[in-house]
Amino acid sequence: MLLIFIAVVAPPQRGERRLIKRAQGGDVGAFEQLLEANGPAMRRLAYSMLGDEATMDDVLQTAYVRAFRALPKFDGRSSFGTWLHRIVANAAVDELRRIARRGEVDLEALEGRAAASSPDIGEASDTRMDLANALAGLPADLRIVVLMVDAEGYSYDEVAEVVGIPPGTVASRLSRARAALRPVLEARSEAA
């Protein structure tokens, strides 16, 4: 987790700056190296927001194309990872909105993901399934905040930078998300 934190808050390193300059000049290989360095964090973010590997791959491809096209405008005030994180988060939110408009939330996929990630098939799996379903029911603006803070360990300031909102808004959205999730978690703890 510490490596993710450093990648998000650190200004561009000398090697990264060189790669960015080369990529801004049209060097696709340099851009690919930047993506490789940030890929695992981007995959975690997209998957935790979307809950489906195929959708995650589509969103990441869209986000990476957007990033490549916007690269000439990247000014280096933040790390490349922070900048890319915001593009991926926005692409995932766009996809969630599209899915919501079409009424396509695939709760079975979330249920399968929760069950597959649990070593035992008992109550832990049920709790994960309930939590995954509750997360899927949250509006995208609340889901991204709770996932980034509670699941990924980002600070309010980091989330604010990535999502493009003030830290106070991060706090209020996190509070609303936790309040929405609390009944699910309390019901599971009372049943145990």
C-alpha positions in Angstrom: 0.0 0.0 0.0 2.9 2.4 0.7 4.1 2.2 -2.9 0.6 3.3 -4.1 0.7 6.2 -1.7 4.1 7.3 -3.0 3.0 7.1 -6.6 0.0 9.2 -6.0 1.5 12.1 -4.0 5.0 12.3 -5.2 5.9 14.8 -7.9 7.2 13.3 -11.1 10.6 11.7 -10.7 13.4 12.4 -13.1 12.9 9.2 -15.0 9.2 9.7 -15.1 9.6 13.2 -16.4 11.8 11.9 -19.3 9.2 9.3 -20.2 6.4 11.9 -20.0 8.4 14.2 -22.4 9.1 11.4 -24.8 5.4 10.3 -24.7 4.3 13.9 -25.2 6.5 13.9 -28.3 4.6 10.8 -29.6 6.8 8.0 -28.3 4.2 5.2 -27.8 6.8 3.0 -26.1 7.4 5.7 -23.4 3.6 6.0 -22.8 3.4 2.2 -22.5 6.2 2.3 -19.9 4.2 4.9 -17.9 1.1 2.7 -18.1 3.0 -0.4 -17.0 4.3 1.4 -13.9 0.8 2.5 -13.0 -1.2 -0.4 -14.3 -1.8 -2.4 -11.1 -3.2 0.6 -9.2 -5.4 1.5 -12.2 -6.7 -2.1 -12.5 -7.5 -2.2 -8.7 -9.4 1.1 -8.9 -11.4 0.2 -12.0 -12.2 -3.3 -10.8 -13.3 -2.1 -7.3 -15.6 0.5 -8.9 -17.0 -1.8 -11.6 -16.9 -5.3 -10.2 -16.5 -6.9 -13.6 -13.2 -7.8 -15.3 -14.4 -7.4 -18.9 -16.0 -4.0 -18.1 -12.8 -3.0 -16.3 -10.7 -3.8 -19.3 -13.0 -1.8 -21.6 -12.9 1.2 -19.2 -9.1 1.0 -18.9 -8.7 1.0 -22.6 -11.0 4.0 -23.0 -9.1 5.8 -20.2 -5.7 5.1 -21.7 -6.8 6.4 -25.0 -8.1 9.5 -23.3 -4.9 9.9 -21.4 -2.8 9.5 -24.6 -4.8 12.2 -26.3 -4.7 14.5 -23.3 -0.9 13.9 -22.7 0.2 17.1 -24.5 -1.8 19.1 -21.9 -0.2 17.2 -18.9 1.7 19.9 -17.0 3.5 17.9 -14.4 2.0 19.6 -11.3 1.1 16.2 -10.0 2.6 12.8 -10.7 1.6 11.0 -13.8 -0.1 8.4 -11.6 -2.3 10.9 -9.9 -3.3 12.4 -13.3 -4.0 8.9 -14.8 -5.9 7.9 -11.7 -8.3 10.8 -12.2 -8.8 9.8 -15.9 -9.5 6.2 -14.9 -11.9 7.2 -12.1 -13.8 9.5 -14.5 -14.0 6.8 -17.2 -15.3 4.3 -14.6 -17.9 6.8 -13.3 -19.0 7.5 -16.9 -19.4 3.7 -17.4 -21.4 3.3 -14.2 -23.7 6.1 -15.3 -24.2 4.5 -18.6 -24.9 1.2 -17.0 -27.4 2.8 -14.5 -29.2 4.5 -17.4 -29.6 1.2 -19.2 -30.5 -0.6 -15.9 -27.7 -3.1 -16.4 -26.2 -3.5 -12.9 -25.0 -7.1 -12.9 -25.5 -8.2 -9.3 -24.9 -11.8 -10.2 -21.3 -10.9 -11.3 -20.8 -9.0 -8.0 -22.2 -12.0 -6.1 -19.9 -14.3 -7.9 -16.9 -12.1 -7.3 -17.6 -11.9 -3.6 -18.1 -15.7 -3.3 -15.0 -16.5 -5.4 -12.8 -14.2 -3.2 -13.8 -15.9 0.0 -11.8 -19.0 1.2 -14.9 -20.4 3.0 -18.3 -20.5 1.6 -20.1 -19.5 4.8 -20.9 -16.3 6.5 -17.8 -14.4 5.3 -19.0 -15.0 1.7 -22.5 -13.9 2.5 -21.2 -10.7 4.2 -19.0 -10.0 1.2 -21.9 -10.6 -1.2 -24.1 -8.3 0.8 -21.5 -5.6 0.9 -20.8 -5.9 -2.8 -24.5 -5.6 -3.5 -24.7 -2.6 -1.2 -21.7 -1.0 -2.9 -23.3 -1.6 -6.3 -26.4 0.2 -5.1 -24.5 3.4 -4.1 -24.4 6.3 -6.5 -21.1 6.4 -8.4 -19.9 9.6 -6.6 -20.3 7.9 -3.2 -18.9 4.6 -4.3 -15.6 6.0 -5.6 -15.0 7.9 -2.4 -15.7 5.0 -0.1 -13.6 2.6 -2.2 -10.7 4.9 -2.4 -10.6 5.8 1.3 -11.8 2.5 2.9 -10.6 -0.1 0.5 -7.5 1.5 -1.1 -6.4 3.6 1.9 -6.1 7.0 0.2 -6.3 10.2 2.3 -9.1 12.7 1.8 -6.7 15.1 0.1 -5.6 12.4 -2.4 -9.2 11.5 -3.2 -10.1 15.1 -3.5 -7.3 15.6 -6.1 -8.1 12.5 -8.1 -11.9 13.1 -8.1 -11.7 16.8 -8.5 -13.7 17.9 -5.4 -12.8 19.7 -2.2 -11.6 17.5 0.8 -14.7 18.6 2.7 -16.9 17.1 0.0 -14.9 13.9 0.2 -15.7 13.7 3.9 -19.4 14.3 3.5 -19.7 11.8 0.6 -17.8 9.3 2.7 -20.1 9.9 5.6 -23.2 9.4 3.4 -21.7 6.2 1.8 -20.8 4.7 5.2 -24.3 5.6 6.5 -25.8 3.8 3.5 -23.6 0.7 4.1 -24.0 0.6 7.9 -27.4 -1.2 7.9 -26.0 -4.0 5.8 -23.0 -4.5 8.0 -25.0 -4.2 11.2 -27.6 -6.7 10.0 -24.7 -9.2 9.2 -23.1 -8.7 12.6 -26.5 -9.1 14.4 -27.1 -12.4 12.5 -23.7 -13.7 13.5 
